[in-house]
Amino acid sequence: MLTLALILFPALAACLLLFTNGSMSRQLAFGAALVETALVVFIFNKFLPTPASQFGFDYPWIPSLGIRLSAGIDGISLLLTLLTGILVPLIVLSTFNRNYERPGTFYALMLFMQSALMGVFTARDGFLFYFFFEAALIPIYFLAAMWGGANRIPVTFKFFIYTIFGSLFMLLTLVYLYYQTPATATSLHSSAIVDFYKLNLSASAQGWVFWGLFIAFAIKMPVFPFHTWQPDTYVESPTPATMLLAGIMLKMGIYGLIRLLLPVTPLGIETWGQTAVILSVIGIVYGSIIAIRQRDMKRLIAYSSFSHVGLMAAGVFSQTETGLQGALIQMLAHGINVVGLFFVADVIYSRTDTRQLDQLGGITRTTPKLTVYFMIMMLGSVALPLTNGFIGEFLLLHGVYTYNHYIGLAAGFTIIFGAVYLLRMFQKAMFGPTNARTESFADLTMSESWVFVPLVVLVFWMGIYPTTFMKMTEPAVANLMKFVGNTAISMK
């Protein structure tokens, strides 16, 4: 029942927020988000590191069709629920020095999205997973369309078309899998994800299922060449929406690869997995090169995120325990780092009215707190040892290198390129002479500092003592990889 509370509480709080206004809206939203954080931390502390799903619920939804409201938390979903529970209150807190029109609606959409994300990461029924996958799209669309930049309408329309197009592929694939399950005495078929795992599909059928799911998840992450919606959407969206997109929402695609594609199509991955890995690595290199050329801080961070996601996808398709473990750890680390970097860009924009690096400089002279926090978030993103980014990237590169030495070497450029564009961004924004925009730059306020403090704690906690998180995921990862290996052998 704790899982049900995780999903319903933000939605109920969002409904209440629709009837509030002014500062009451953000205070109520922040309070509700903190309650959700407390619930997530309680679940994390009570979670037993076993492969089993825990804290779940299971109710009939459409009994005659075998579709159920079923959700629970295992080691694979645990870190994603933790990430969602931690980041949302920090994203809400980051808005305390900003004013948004119709604040009740603004914060309600954020909590509705949190509810849908919790549903995605805990669903045990294929159609329930699809429902929440689509439900998460609606709040972010309105956040971007109503509070975004000057080009928000065409940009959000492109984003909406891309994601709906991908979701159509997933729906068709889920319907196909549903009809492959055996009928029972009480229902036509089953849409339970665990029943999809048991299907004995031919190699040809798994190939089609692979592409149906891969396209849907590749657009959401995104992976090259399905990424063209991402940079403009990140730039035009209000920064809280961008944080939700980059910090949490893109993880739905990687999670989908792990939860559905990997165990359902082991033979499809044997046939097409290398193609997916190559596309992911192309995205790593391409995204990094484009990021080096960017002058807008927000767009640079967007391409950086695109590059990092490519490495996570490659780690999943490496079909190694270290690669899969690295993807889970890196999803948590990337969410922490990218939210911190986007908030840095937002703080700088709020004081200078620009994100162009050639119009900044000398900020560090008057901002010791911002400088330190910016540096820590940047070093976490470039995978400096003892920071959170190092653990995930090391495991990912080990997994990809084990899969293919040459592809692993190409993927390793993410560390070199990442250092180039992020250190360059830090240097251009923070050092050098001041100008009219930056000479009176004010340091962080109290509420802004409190956004960074938990992020910095997690950067070093994950970097110094990653066992806290890895021990929770290891049994589920080992069990999944054993199942995938045994299933592939039995199907041949």
WORA-V504495 format. One record per helix or strand of 3 or more residues. SS is the DSSP state (alpha for helix, beta for strand). FROM is the first residue (numbers start at 1). TO is the last residue. If there is no record, write none. Layout:
BEGIN
ss={SS;SS}
from={FROM;FROM}
to={TO;TO}
END
This chain:
BEGIN
ss={alpha;alpha;beta;alpha;beta;alpha;alpha;alpha;alpha;alpha;alpha;alpha;alpha;alpha;alpha;alpha;alpha;alpha;alpha;alpha;alpha;alpha;alpha;alpha;alpha}
from={2;23;54;63;67;75;103;126;152;193;203;230;239;251;266;297;321;357;363;368;388;405;413;446;467}
to={17;46;62;65;73;93;122;147;180;197;221;236;249;264;292;317;352;359;365;381;403;411;430;464;491}
END
